[in-house]
Every structure is written in C-alpha cells, then in structure tokens.
Amino acid sequence: MTRIFKWITIVTPVLAAIVIYACNAKLNLQPQGSLLASNVTNNSGVQGLLIGAYALLSGENVPGQNLGNGSGASNYVYGSECADDSYKGSTPSDQPDAIPLMTWSLAQAGTSIYLDEKWVVLFTGIQRANDVIRTLRLSKGISPADTTEYTAEARFLRGYYHFEGKKIWNNFPYVDESISYTAGNLDVPNITGGGYVNIWPQIVADLTYATNNLPGTQPNIGRVNKWAAMAFLAKAYMYQHRYDSALLLLNQVITSGTTSSGTPYSLDPIYENNFNPAQKNSPESVFSTQASVNDGSSISTNGGNGDTGDELNFPYNHGPGCCGFNNPSWNLVQAYKTDANGLPYLDGSYNNAPLVSDRTNPWTGTVDPRLDWAVGRPGEPYFDWGVIDSTWIRDVLDDGLFVPKKNGYAQSQQGKFSSTETVFWGAAEVDANNVDLCRYADVLLWAAECEAQIGSLDKAETYVNMVRQRAANPNGFVYLNAAYDANTSTYSPQTTPGDKYSVKPYPAGAFTVRGQAYAINAIQMERRLELAMEGQRFFDLSRWDNGTGSMQAILNAYVSVEKNRSGFFRVNNTATFSKGVNEYFAIPQKELDAENAQGKVVLKQNPGYN
C-alpha cells in the first residue's frame, strides 16, 4: 500500500483547504466547497481527507469555529465536573455556561455553549469520515487493499464520533455516507414512529467492520489498528450490558493486542508515564489523540495541534500558570484513603471526617499513591514547579484545596512540550500531552467487570490486582525533598514519600468469598481511582445506572456532603440530580431549531428537558 501519512492530527494549510467544507456541522445547511472534486479522488487526496477526519479527535481544528473547552477530547466538563470528581474552578462568573451542566439545572434545554461545541465537533468528524467513504467510491487508481483499509479507518472514526454522541446525549442521530448534502435530504431524525432511534446497531456495525478489516500494525502510531477498534467495539457492548460479547473481544485484546507499532499492550510500570508528554504512546496507550506543539500549527490558530481542550486546567498563577479550572473535589480526594490492609473503603465511609489534607484535623491514615498523580494538594510537589499551598488556588471557598495534575507538565519540559508560538493569550497552557481515549488499564477493568457479571470472580480479581500492583510500585511514588526527572516520571532520592502510601492487592479469593456484589463494587471503585480526572466518571455512573436510580443516589449524596465543605457546592448547594433526565445531556437548542425549521420535528429533545 502507498503510505504518505506523516502525522495524524495535524491539519496543514493544504489539508485545511481540502477539508474547509466542515465549517458547518448542522445537517440542514449546505457545506461550503466540494469534497468530491477530481483533485482529491486520488490516493493522496483520499489520505488527506482521512487525516482531516482524524484531526477532530482533538476536539479542535474545525474551520470557521472558535471551539472552546466544551469540545475537548478529555471530556473533563462532562465526565469529571458533571460527576463527583471535580468542580468547575476559577470564579463563578468565569465560564458560567458550565454551571447549569454541573448542577443538572439547564433552565432552557440545551442553551449551554459547551454542548453546542461538542455537537459541532462530533458532527464535523462524522462528515469528514463519510466524505472519505464517498470519495473512495469515485476514486480510480486506488488499490482494493488501500480502499478497504481507508474505509475501515473512516468507519472506525465514524463509529467513534457517534459513540461519543450516544454516551453524551443518548438520542443522537446516525449519519452515514448515503446522506448527501443536497436540498431536501439534509435532516437526519433521531425519532421514528413516535419513538427515539437506537443507533447502537450502526455503531457496532462500523466498529465491527473496522475490527475485521484493519491491520494489526500501522506505519504511524496515531492510526487506529484492529486491536484498538476491537477494544472500542467491546466498549460499545459494555454500554449495552452485553457482557458476553464484550468479554470475547477483551480476551483477544488482552492476550494478543498490540499498539499500532506492534508492541504488545501492557501496563506501564510507572503510573505517571501515562500522563507525561515525554512518555506518550507507551504500550499502555490503546488509542489516543496525537498532540504536538511548536510545529507551525499555532501561528494563526488558537492552540493548533496542542491539547487545547485542557488549556484552562492548570494551577492558578503557579506551575505552568493559569487558569484554576477543574479542581478535584473533596469526595474524590477522600476516595483514595486506604485501610489497614491497603484496600479502599468500599462502604462509602471514606467520605467521613477526618479529611485528607484538611488544615486543622487531617487524615493521618494511609492513602493510595495514585492520589498524588491525579491531584495536586497542599504540601506536595507539583512535579518540579515547587510545593503547592493555598496560593495555587484561585478561590479556596469556591474551588477547594486541590488542583488538577494529569494534564500538567514539568517545568523542565516548558518550551519543549508546551507551546511557544500560539496566538492564544496563554501559550504555556497549550501542551503536547496526548489524551488517551483508551488505555490498557481501562481494558483490564472492563474485562474484570465482564468476568464479575458473567464469568469468574477469581479472574475479575486477577485483573483488578494487576492494576493495583502497578500502583504499588514505589519507584512511581511522589517523594518530598527530591528532584523530579521528567524523562522518567520519577523522583530522587526516594527517601521521604509524599504521604503514608499503601495500596495492596485484594487477598486471593476475596471476590469469590465475598460474592458478586462485593466484586462489582470493588471494580467500580477501582475504575474511579485509576481513571480519576480523565473524563470517565459521569459516563461510568450513567452506564452502571441502567435505570436503577443509582446515579441519582450517588450524586445527590455527593452534593449533600460537599455543600458543607469548601468548593463549588458550598454556593450551589441546591443542585439536584433527577432520575430519568440527567443521566444524559440536553440536545443543543441551536440544533433543534435548525433541524426543525421546516415545521416538522425530526430532531426531538431528550426526555425531561423543555
């Protein structure tokens, strides 16, 4: 096969000209320009279109759209702030559109600009993927093998973007390549026969095609291979509670899966390496965005190819500097307490006083060492930038005592892994951190969940313990009075740990002896500890709820306690999560107005929103 890919997510000026059509994601407006011009129907032209479809994984790079933090790849607004992992941060008047999302209280359906941004970027990605497929059908001189592979990559991306829409809005419309952008064939409904359309079959079909037709290795690390497609297909089954189908795939990924470069998947021995730009694309990365800085892409655009979606999520005026958003919650920090056996408190008592890092009566027991990589807290070093104190917080009463850390970078990395060229006012906030859309720890914990539901509790325990044993590696702890090596994510000398760290595996047979309910509870807690601040928590809670009301109970209990502590809910203490409504977000009002402009409802709002 002919290969011209040099990168995946970088949109050069030439490519931007090719994909300028994507400036409008509303389906009832004619896209600008022609995608199917003769100059893009050769091999290089099709590959250019495919690069454009990959580019939207970052949540940016939509011509004509000034996208903000609502579209970012990490989903931190929806997955972390709208759950119990973090607060909005900053001040109440800064980015106020996030507040009705976090308090589950949109006064009018879908009026948050954040939701508009996410909808735009997903539909633009879907459009670009579809145009690859359409263009291939008009192309001559492209080999059958290349045609199959490009189609498989495009269908994976189309499936991925629809999957994102499905988990955010549930009643999200499906758009395939048969939808031509001509008058009279522009509106795609999310209803049929009075009910909502279920697009899971189409998502599964796209991801299945990708799994069956992609190679195991690729010449470029950012391109999807069959194993990554298989992992996302398993994830789609997980969301449908089809644990048997998911487990068949996950077993293959675990036993045979490799990165696109052919390296077998494995847990990185150092937990922090997953979030260090110097260590990205490790064997733990199943599929991720590909971020870069200082490559010429930021000269005329806001952020270019860097991780612009997380540009606000740094300590306030310390470390990289600005902007004090996405502050970890008290509830999350408390969850990292461990008992005398090095295990988490699965009965919820972790949230009781004393509080970790409380300034008057602190918790003096042990904590899981992953705490100090997910969260920056008082008295602990923030890489090599110095020790955190209250001045690192923009507003302690509204933001609590903690700062986000997983998207950060070391002072010694500034200028190399952070932007020096962007026109954005805060160049240093645009960095080269990839966003892992799926990592191997995620795969192991999915497999543990499937085994607990339909298979072996002992096997489920084995998978959970693999994740916990990696966390217990003392070489990957945070240490006080030590120098931080950003190339290895380690401190030296390793003499004074940042806290009383203790994380141990579950005793052999514990899941079997204590039963399925205990095992599932342990797995769900492990997902929270392992994946905290990665935009996963809200969607896990929604998936586990499955109509039971468990999400309502968890989040309303969260507010009832948080309102008595510093942080967001001290002021927003009447926030109430409503069962049957807030498990999904409101469809943006702009999209409803555009789709239904002819007087016929083709795009229907989600239940419970006006």
Beta strands, then each sheet from edge to edge (+ up, - down):
strand 1: 191-192
strand 2: 195-196
strand 3: 285-288
strand 4: 337-338
strand 5: 366-367
strand 6: 375-376
strand 7: 403-404
strand 8: 436-439
strand 9: 483-485
strand 10: 490-492
sheet 1: 1+ 2-
sheet 2: 3+ 8-
sheet 3: 4+ 5-
sheet 4: 6+ 7-
sheet 5: 9+ 10-
end
